[in-house]
Amino acid sequence: MSSPVCALALIRDLFFRSKLDALADQLGATIVYASTIEAAAAQIAESKPTIAMVDLNDANFPADRALAALHAAAPGLRVIGFASHVDLKALKSARAAGFSATLSRSEFTARLPELLRG
């Protein structure tokens, strides 16, 4: 069985953050947050996450810029993007940018335990 991970989340939605934190607590995992792309590098240096999760519906996290910044701070970091299932443009943009995976928001929520287990 894999050990819990430290995850970086580029998510500004406070309600959604609280749901993620509750699940992470149950799993013994840690989620650290960055509210800007620029703050993500500092969080990576401090927390050494093994995975990053990006809310692609937030205009502050355009897929290409977010991925470039995350990989500049941690080459090879696994980056998962998620967006509303109807936001095909955001999901397609993240796939084109090279995200490790792109998921609808509901898929992301369903797979979160698996992602936080490593």
C-alpha positions in Angstrom: 0.0 0.0 0.0 1.3 3.4 -0.9 1.9 6.0 1.8 -0.1 9.3 1.8 1.3 12.1 -0.2 1.7 15.8 0.1 -0.3 17.5 -2.6 -0.2 21.1 -3.9 -3.6 22.5 -4.9 -4.0 25.6 -7.1 -7.6 26.1 -5.9 -9.1 29.3 -4.6 -12.6 28.0 -3.9 -12.7 28.0 -0.1 -15.8 25.7 0.1 -14.1 23.1 -2.2 -10.9 23.4 -0.2 -12.7 22.5 3.0 -14.1 19.3 1.3 -10.6 18.4 0.1 -9.1 19.0 3.6 -11.7 16.8 5.2 -10.9 14.0 2.9 -7.1 14.5 3.2 -7.4 14.4 7.0 -9.2 11.0 6.8 -6.4 9.6 4.6 -3.6 11.1 6.6 -2.5 13.2 3.6 -1.5 16.8 3.4 -2.8 19.4 1.0 -1.1 22.8 0.7 -2.6 25.6 -1.3 -1.4 28.3 -3.6 -3.8 31.1 -4.6 -1.5 32.3 -7.4 0.8 30.6 -9.9 3.7 32.6 -8.4 3.0 31.4 -4.9 3.0 27.8 -6.1 6.9 27.8 -6.5 7.3 28.8 -2.9 4.9 26.1 -1.8 6.8 23.5 -3.8 10.1 24.5 -2.3 8.7 24.4 1.2 6.4 21.3 1.0 8.0 19.1 -1.7 4.6 17.8 -3.0 4.4 14.7 -5.1 1.4 15.8 -7.0 -0.2 19.1 -8.0 -3.9 19.7 -8.7 -5.1 22.7 -10.7 -8.6 24.2 -10.9 -8.8 24.9 -14.6 -12.1 26.8 -14.2 -10.3 29.5 -12.3 -9.0 32.2 -14.7 -6.0 32.7 -12.4 -4.7 29.3 -13.5 -4.4 29.2 -17.3 -3.3 25.7 -18.2 -0.1 26.5 -20.1 1.2 29.1 -17.6 0.3 26.9 -14.6 2.0 23.8 -16.0 5.1 25.8 -17.0 5.5 27.3 -13.6 4.9 24.0 -11.8 7.4 22.2 -13.9 10.0 25.0 -13.6 9.8 24.6 -9.8 9.6 20.8 -9.8 10.4 19.1 -13.1 8.5 15.9 -13.5 5.8 16.8 -11.0 2.6 15.0 -11.7 0.0 17.7 -12.5 -3.7 16.9 -12.5 -6.1 19.5 -14.0 -9.9 19.5 -13.4 -12.8 21.5 -14.7 -16.5 21.4 -15.1 -17.5 18.7 -17.5 -19.0 21.3 -19.8 -15.8 23.3 -20.0 -14.3 21.3 -22.8 -12.1 24.2 -23.8 -10.3 24.2 -20.4 -9.9 20.5 -20.4 -8.6 20.4 -24.0 -6.2 23.2 -23.3 -4.8 21.4 -20.3 -4.3 18.2 -22.3 -2.6 20.2 -25.1 -0.3 21.8 -22.5 0.8 18.4 -21.2 -1.0 17.9 -17.9 -0.5 14.4 -16.5 -4.3 13.9 -16.5 -7.4 16.0 -17.0 -10.6 15.2 -15.2 -14.1 16.5 -14.9 -14.7 18.0 -11.5 -16.9 15.0 -10.5 -14.2 12.5 -11.7 -11.6 14.5 -9.8 -13.6 14.3 -6.6 -14.3 10.6 -7.0 -10.6 9.8 -7.7 -9.2 12.1 -5.0 -8.7 9.3 -2.4 -6.6 7.4 -5.0 -4.6 10.5 -5.9 -3.9 11.3 -2.2 -2.7 7.8 -1.5 0.1 8.1 -4.1 
